[in-house]
């Protein structure tokens, strides 16, 4: 009986530039390519606010299945196939290792807390069995562990300090892999039950009805093959590559987005055991030999729309030709394409080195703030019913396409500050002062390019809880939208109820005279909601609350406990009630 390797696919659902797969195929007689589906994260949840499982919307699940099907198809071309198993991943994997007499286990290293715990359990077992484990870093440009070690055991918390520490990737001078031309065959699977890649219907989503049908128009098809096609199209415009500068793109562009819209192919899901699809981006780079020449991997508008990420197999650098060397002028980090890659790694490193990064409590880099808990306002934002067309159109796009081409919707939740995209401030606003964790959960569920580290990192940033602290920068969602899309085409597309509202009222339909509303067949308060908050007063109140919270954090040197937050929240409510009383009294005197 020959030797056997098991390739455990999780996020790196690709053949190109997959060092774990390459190692699995070396010096072995049989390779078992495995993906484990955990039913807990795939089975339909009727109680969820949108079609899907408890952790992911149906579009995210569909994208993952398409990515798995594409991987299976590509493996079959090499005489192999993808083995789909179901159950708790750790238990399933151990059973496979035992029954198939595996001598070598290969999988991509993952910094997410869930995978860290899972991998520790698996490695404890395999070490006792004498099984070789190979788990390379290939989902990020740099190894977060090495960056943290260079920084004295703590993650760098500014972009500039991260870039200074990062230097040149360790793999920059290594040979470029363009994919496997062959792979050892499958061995005997024995009594292990193997499935094919299930369809969305086979997972139990066939009876959701019209709600699901509304979600069938996502423009993204999952899979490495589709990703490479999109990348090739994007790389054709070398002038665009050289001049790319975030955030100067038009966030209202939805038919032809200002970015490559490749983000779904980097991260299809953060839903714990439902691994996300990370596909191979052919990157245009000369990074190894010049500080100026940078990766030409196309950036994309993030699922969060707080940050721009890169879709890629981050190590997979197929050199087409050096665009940057053939143009007179090109942008530089942090706004350039290379800058986007570095932002992504910055957040991965910060997340990996910070316990409880996804929470306010117990997170040493997070300001302790007494956020409001208003389920009605949260639902209004989530469902696109805030009464602010720009925000609502963004959220409708997020639900229907599982993607956002704008940067502002997240700000409605906490309204704290403004997002910094590659070091440049963009306006955000609306302010309902709800906990950033609530908004984070919505984006994690809906958006197919959801990424644990970047989702949490940007919500921390946008809420002025960490990284960025200028909470006085609060801007109007009305003027920001008008700047890029004065006619409101983006709004009209995603909110057809407003399609006949004249452009002078499209961002503030509640100001339209009743006669115009009737003519447009859209009565505000009936056909489309009135604003749930008044922007000016909400902004003022938000700044005051954050100022008080910041003062408390400074006073206690960050050691703010539950009692401190409750007392501050009580004080803020009393102050707000007192101000309301005083306003009422003044209005009476004026009358």
N, C-alpha and C positions, 0 to 999 in steps of 0.2 A: 504493500500500500504506500503510495507517494505522500509527500508532505502537502499540507493544505493551509491556505491563508484565508482569513475572513476580512473583507473590506466593509466596514460599517459606515454606510452613507448617512449623513445627517444634514449639514448645511451645504456641503460642497457637492451638489448634484450635477456633476460634470465629469467629462473625460479629459478635457484639455487641462494642462497644468494642474494636475492633481497629484501632489507628491505622495500622499498616503496610498492612492491607488497604484501608482508606479512601484512603490516599495512592496505592496502586496503581491504584485505580479512577478517580482524578481525572485529567482531561485526557488520556485515552488511548482508543484505539479498541478494543483487545483486552486482556484480562487472562487470564493463564495461572496458575490456582491449582495449585501443585505440592507434593507430599509425596514425599520420597525414602526408600525402605525399603532399608536396608543389610542384605543377606542374612547377613553375618557376625554380626549381632546379632539376627537373627530365626530363623535356621535351628536346628532341634532339635539339642541336644547330649546324646547318650546318656550321657556321662560325668558330667553334672551331678547334684548330689545330689537335685534335684527336677525334675519335668517342665518343660521350657522350653529356652531357648537357653543359650549360654555365659554370658550376662549377666542374663537375666531369666527369672522363672518364668512358667508358662503363663498364669496369671491376669493378670499385667501385660501380656503380649502380647495376650491377649483384650480387655482393657480398652482398649488402644490401638486395636485394630482396630474396636471398637464406636464409639470416639470419631471415628475417621476416617470410618466409615460415616455417622454422624450429620452430620458436617461436609459430606460429599458430598451427603447428602439436602437439607440446608439450602441448599447452593449450587445444586442443581438447581431448587429453588423460585424461584431468581432467574434461571434460564435458563443456568446455568453447570454446572460439575461439578468434582470434585477429580481431578487427574491424578496417578496413582500411577506412579512410576518406581522401578526397582531398580538398585542398584549403589553404588559409593563416591560419597557425596553431592557432594563437590567436583567430581569428574570428570563426574558426571551433569549437574550444574548448568551447568558451562561448555559442555557439548555443547548443552544447551537454549538457552542465551543466544545461541550462535552460530547455530543452525539456525532459531530463531524471530525473529531480528533484534530482540532485546529492547533497549529504550531505557531502561527503568527497572526496577531490582531492589529489591524491598521484603521485609524480614523483621524479626522482633522481635529486639531486642538481647539477647544472652545472655552472662552472666558466667562460665558454666562453662568451665574450661580447654579442654575439647575443642572447644567452639564458638568460643572465642576464636581458637584455632589455625586452625580450618576457615574462619572468617570472614576472617581475615587473608589466607589463600590466595585466597579468592574475590575479595576486594576488590582485591588486587594485580592480578588478571586484569582485572576490570571497569574499573579506573582506566585501564588501558592501552587499553581499547576505547572509552572515553568514555561508559560507561553510568552513568546516575545511580543512586546507592545511597541508600536511605532505611531506616534501622534504628533505630526509636524504642525507648526504654525503656518497656515496658508490662507487664513480668512482676513488677515490684516497685513499691512506692509511691514510692521515692526512687531516684535514680541513684547507685549506689555510687561511681562516679568522682567525683561532686561532693562526696559526704560525705568521701571520702578526701582530696580537695584541700583542703577546709575544715580538715582535721585535720593539715595540714602534710605530706601525702604518705603518711600511715600510717592504717590503719583503726582506729577506736575499738574498744577491747577490753572495754568494759563497756557494759551496757544504758543506764545513766544518761548516760554520755558520748555515746553514739550519739543518744539522744533529744534531748539538748541541741544537738547539731550539726545534727540533721535539720531541725528547725523545721517549716515548713509545706511540703507538696509543691508543686512548681512548677506543677502542673496543677490545683491546687485550685479556682482561680477560672475555669477554662476550661469551655466548654460540655460538657454530658454527651451522649455518643453512645449511642443505643439500638440501633444496628445499621443495616446498609445496606438500603435499599428496592429497590435495583437494582444491577447490576454489568455492566460491559461484557462482551460475549460472548467466547467463546474464538476465537482465531485458528486458522489451519491448523497442525496439529501435525507435518505433513510425515512424515519417515521415523522420527521418534522413537517408540519403542515405548511405548505407554501401556497401563497395566493398570487394572482396577477394584480396589477395596479387596478384598484376599484374605480368605478365611475362615480360621479357625484350622486347618481340615483341609487347605486348599490350601497351607499353609505346611509341611505334613508332620507334623502332630500327630495324625493320625487313627488311627495304629497304636500309640499309647502304651498304649492299653487301659485297664484298670481304674484305673490310677494317675491318669490324667487325669480319669476320671469322678469321682474323689473331689474333684477341684478344680472341679467344675462348680456348686458351691453358693455361690460368692462372691455376696454380696448387692448388689454394685455393677454397674450397667450403665453403660458409658462413654458420653460425649457431652455436649455443651453443653445439649441439650434436657432430659436427665435432671437435670443440675446445676441448671438454673433451676427445675425442679419441686421439687427438694429444698430449694432456698433459699427458695422461696415458702412452703413448709410451715413451715420453721424461723422465718421472719420473722413468721408469724401470731401467735406467742406473744410479745407485746411486753414483758410482765413478765419473761419469761425473758431476753430480750435485755438489758434494763436491769440485771438482777440477776446476770448471768453473772459468775462469779468462779472463775478457775482457781487452784488445783487442787481446789476443794471438790466437784467432781462425783464421782459414784460410778464408779470404774474397773471395777467388776464388772458394770456394766450392759451387756448385750450384745443383749437383745431391743429395748430402747429406750435407746441410749447417752446418756450425760450431755452429749455434744456433738453437733454436727450431722452428723458423719461425712461431711463434704463434701471432706475432704482429697484423695481420689483424683482429684477434678476439677481440682485445682490442678496436680498433678504425677503423671502416669501412669507416667512412666519416666525414669530417669536414665541409661538405657543408651546413652550416647553418641548415635549417629545415629538410634536409634529415639526420635524426639522424644516428649516427654510431652504429655499433653493438659492445657492450662490453659483452664478454661472461664470464662465470664463470670458473675460473681456480681453480682447487683444489690445494691448496697450502700446502706445507710441512713446518710446522712452529712450533717453540717453542719460538717464539719471546717474548711472554708474560712473560716468566720466566727466560730467559737467554739472555744476550747481544751477546753471541757468536752464539747461534742457530738462524738461520735466515730463511726467507721464501725460500722455494724451488720451488716457482713458476718459471717455466722455462722462461729464457729470450729469446729475439729474435732479429734478425737483423731488424732494423727499416726500415720503408718505406723511411725514409730519408737516412738511412745508416749513420747518424751522431751519432746516439745514440742507445743504446739498451734499449728496454722497456720490460715490462712484460705484457703478456696477462692474464687478470684475471678479475674476480669480486674481486676487491682488498680486500674486507672484507671476502670473502668466503674461509675460511681456514679449509679444511677437513684434519685432521691430519692422514696421513698414518702411518708414524713412523719417528722418528727423525733421518734423514740421518746424520746430522752433529754430532750427539752424538755417532754414530756407526762407525765413521772413525777417524783415528788418526790425519789426517791433512785435513784442508779445507781452502779455500780462505776467505778473509774478505773484507768488503767495503773499497774502492769504486769499486773494480774490481769483487767482488763476486756477486752472484745472489741478495742478499739483497741490495747490492750497486746499482744494476740496478733499483730496486724499488724506492730507495731513490732519484736517479737521476731524475726519472720521476716526483716524487712529488716536487722536487726542481724547475723544470721548470714550473709546474702547479702553484706553489705559486708565483714565480717571475712574471709570465704572469698575474695572477689575480691581483697582487698588483701594476702593472705598466700600467698607462694609455697609450694608443697608442703603446702597446707592439709589434704590428704587423706592425709598420711603423718606418721609420727613423725620420720623422718630428714629433715634439711634443713628442718624446720618451726620457725621461730624462736620461735613462741609455744607450742610443745609441750614438755612435760617429757620428758626422755629416761629411760625406765624399762625395766629388763630383764624384760620380760614372759615368762611361761612359754609353751612351745610344746607343748601337749598336745592332739593331734588327737582323742583319744578323748573327752575332756571337752568339747571344742568340738562334736563330733558329738552328744553326749548332750544338750547344751543346744539345739542347732539342731533336733534331731528330737523334742524333748519327752520325754526319757528321763532327767531329772536325779534323779527320785525325790521332787522337791518339786512337789506337784500344782498349786500356784498358777502356778509358772513354766512347767510343762509344758503346762497348759491354754492359757496365753497363746501359747506357740509353736505348738501345734496350731492355734489360731485363725489365727495368722500364715500357716501353710502352707495351710490349707484355704480361708480367706477372703482371704488376702493383705492382712490388716488386723489391727490390734491395738487392743483397747479398754482395755488396761492400760498401766501405766507401768514395770513392774519387770523384764521379761524381759531387757532389755539388761544389767542390772547383774550378772547371773550370770556373764557373760564375764570382766569385770575386777574386779568387786566393789569398786571403789575408793571411790566416794563415793555421793552421792545426787543425783538429778537436781533441778535447780531449774526448776520450771515457773512462769514469770512471776514469778520472785523468791521463790517459796515452796518450801521444802524438802519433798520427799516421800521416804519411806523406800525404799531399794533395798538389795539384798544378794545373797548366795549365794557369791560369791567363788571363782572358779577361776583368777583372775589370768592370763587369756589376753589377748593383744594386742587392743586395741580395733579395730584394722583388720580382724581376723578377724570380729568381730561385725558391723562395718559392712558387710562384704561380704555377709553373710547377709541383712541387712535390705534392702540394695540390690537383691538378687535377688528376694526374696519379696514385698515390700510394694508395692502398686500406687500408693501416694502417696509413694514414695521420691523424695527430693530431694537432689541432690549436696551442696549447701551445708549444709542443715540436718541431714542424716544425719551427715556428718562432724563438724559443729559440736557436735552433741549427744553423739556418742561421745567426742569430746575432752573435753567437759564431764563426762560421767558417769564417765569413767575418771580424773578429776582430773588430766588431762594439760594442760588449759588452761581458762581462764575461771573455774573453780571448784576450790578447792584444799583444802577441809576433808574430808580422807580419813578422819577419825575418825567421820564420820557414816555408820555402816553399820547398817542395820536388818534385822530379820527378815522374810523373805517370808511367814512363818507368821502373825505377829500383824497385819501389814498387810492381808492378805487377810481375816482374821477380822473386822477392824474394819468393813469394807464389806459383806461377804457371809458372815455367820456360819454360814449353812446350807450354804455351798459350792455354790450353784446354778451358778455359772460353771464351776466344776471339773466338776461332774456332767454339764454339757452337753457340754463339749469332751473330757472323759475319761470316757466311759460305763463303763469298766472299774471306776471308783470310785463309780458311782452309788448303790450300796447300802451304802456305808460310812457308819456313823453320823456325825452332824455333829461330835461331839466328837473324832473322829479324822480327819476329811476333809482337814485340812491337814497332819496328821502320821500317815499311815496305818500307818507302820512301828511306831507305838506301840500299835496295836490288838492285843488278845489274839488268839492264833491261832484261838480259837473264833469270834470275831467276823469274822475274815478269811475263814474257811471259810464262815460263814453268808452273807457278802456275795459269795462266789464270787470273791474277789480275794486271792490269797496274795502278800504282799509279797516281792519277790525272784524271783517266778515270773510272776505275771500283771501285776504292776506293779513297776518297779525300786525297789530300796532307794536311799537318798540317796547320790549320788556323792561328796559331801563332807559333813563335819560342820560345820554353820554356825558354831558358836561358835569352834572352833579355826581354821577357815578365815578367819574375820573377823579374829581376832587376828594370824594370820600375814600377812594382807593388809596390815594397818596397819603392821606391822613392816617389810615390804618397801618400802612406799611412803615410810615415814619415812627409810629408808636412801637411797632413790633421790632424795628431795627434798634430803637433806643433800648428796649428791654434786652435784646440779645447782647448789646454792647455792655450794658450794666452788669449782666450776669455772666459775661464772657462766654456766651453760647450755651451755658448750662441751664437752659430753660426747661422746667418740668411741666407736667400737666396742670398743676395748680396755678402756676404762673400764667399759662395760656388761658385758663378759664377766667382768672381775675382780669386779665387784659381784655378778653372778649366781653366780659360784663361791663367794664369801663367804657369800651367803644360803643356798645349798645346804649348805655346810659347817655353818653355824649351825643349820639345820633338822635335819640329821643328828645333830648333837651334842645338840640338845634331845630328839630322839627316843631317843637312847641313855640320856640322863639319866632320862627318864620310865620307860623299861623297868627301869632299875636301882632306881628308887624303888618301882615296883610289886612287884619281887622282894622288897625289904626289908619291904614291908607284909605280904606273904604269909608 
